[in-house]
Amino acid sequence: MTKKILKFAFVGLLVTAMPAAASASEMAFAATEQVEDAVDVSVDKQTVSVTGAQGQTLEVVSLTGRLVMSVKIDSPAQRVELNVPKGCYILKVGKVVRKIQVR
């Protein structure tokens, strides 16, 4: 009896855990999000290269949460010199967030 109950509960758990098929509108929304998130941030020493973020703002935040630097991204591909002391920082452009270390 207990074996049947456990088997039934396990099958029920598997059925509820299966994801539902995505509709065409959900897939189109996901594709739109990927296009919007095409922002690329790369760091080389104290230079940050940002592509695909024209019109957005690059924020440099210390690990204590203090905004250290803020730069408006004016072109499709822009380089920004970080004039900050050595340490760990968080870069944020739109929805893209990166942890970096300045040496």
C-alpha positions as CSV (number, residue, x, y, z in Angstrom):
1,M,0.0,0.0,0.0
2,T,2.7,2.5,0.9
3,K,4.7,1.6,-2.2
4,K,1.6,2.5,-4.4
5,I,1.2,5.8,-2.6
6,L,4.9,6.7,-3.0
7,K,4.8,5.7,-6.7
8,F,1.7,7.8,-7.2
9,A,3.3,10.8,-5.4
10,F,6.5,10.5,-7.5
11,V,4.6,10.4,-10.8
12,G,2.5,13.4,-9.7
13,L,5.7,15.3,-8.9
14,L,7.2,14.5,-12.3
15,V,4.1,15.6,-14.1
16,T,3.9,19.0,-12.3
17,A,7.6,19.6,-12.7
18,M,7.5,19.3,-16.5
19,P,7.6,22.7,-18.3
20,A,4.7,23.7,-20.5
21,A,5.2,24.3,-24.2
22,A,5.9,27.9,-25.0
23,S,3.5,29.7,-27.3
24,A,4.6,31.7,-30.3
25,S,4.1,35.0,-28.5
26,E,6.3,33.9,-25.6
27,M,9.0,32.8,-28.1
28,A,8.8,36.2,-29.8
29,F,9.1,38.0,-26.5
30,A,12.2,35.9,-25.6
31,A,13.8,36.8,-29.0
32,T,13.1,40.5,-28.3
33,E,14.7,40.3,-24.9
34,Q,17.8,38.7,-26.4
35,V,18.1,41.6,-28.9
36,E,17.8,44.2,-26.1
37,D,20.3,42.4,-24.0
38,A,22.9,42.5,-26.8
39,V,25.1,44.8,-24.6
40,D,28.7,43.6,-24.3
41,V,31.0,44.8,-21.5
42,S,34.7,43.8,-21.5
43,V,37.5,45.0,-19.2
44,D,41.2,45.3,-20.0
45,K,43.2,46.7,-17.0
46,Q,41.5,50.1,-16.4
47,T,39.7,50.4,-19.7
48,V,36.1,49.2,-20.1
49,S,34.8,48.6,-23.6
50,V,31.0,48.8,-24.0
51,T,29.1,47.8,-27.2
52,G,25.4,47.9,-28.0
53,A,24.5,50.2,-25.2
54,Q,24.1,53.6,-27.0
55,G,22.0,56.0,-24.9
56,Q,22.4,54.0,-21.7
57,T,24.6,54.8,-18.6
58,L,27.6,52.8,-17.4
59,E,27.6,52.8,-13.6
60,V,30.7,51.8,-11.5
61,V,29.7,50.8,-8.0
62,S,32.0,49.8,-5.1
63,L,31.3,46.7,-3.1
64,T,30.0,48.8,-0.3
65,G,27.2,50.0,-2.7
66,R,28.6,53.6,-3.3
67,L,28.3,54.9,-6.8
68,V,31.9,55.7,-7.8
69,M,31.5,56.7,-11.4
70,S,28.7,57.2,-14.0
71,V,29.3,57.6,-17.7
72,K,26.7,58.2,-20.5
73,I,27.4,55.8,-23.5
74,D,27.1,58.0,-26.6
75,S,28.2,55.6,-29.4
76,P,27.5,52.0,-30.3
77,A,31.0,51.1,-29.2
78,Q,32.7,53.1,-26.6
79,R,35.8,52.8,-24.4
80,V,35.8,54.3,-20.9
81,E,38.9,54.8,-18.7
82,L,38.3,53.9,-15.1
83,N,39.8,56.5,-12.8
84,V,39.2,54.5,-9.6
85,P,41.6,53.1,-6.9
86,K,42.6,49.5,-7.0
87,G,39.9,47.1,-5.8
88,C,36.8,45.2,-6.7
89,Y,33.8,47.0,-8.4
90,I,30.5,46.2,-10.0
91,L,29.8,47.5,-13.5
92,K,26.2,48.0,-14.6
93,V,24.9,48.9,-18.1
94,G,21.1,48.4,-18.4
95,K,20.4,44.9,-17.3
96,V,24.0,43.7,-17.7
97,V,26.1,43.5,-14.5
98,R,29.7,42.5,-14.2
99,K,32.1,42.1,-11.3
100,I,35.6,43.4,-12.0
101,Q,38.9,43.8,-10.2
102,V,41.1,46.9,-10.9
103,R,44.8,46.2,-10.2
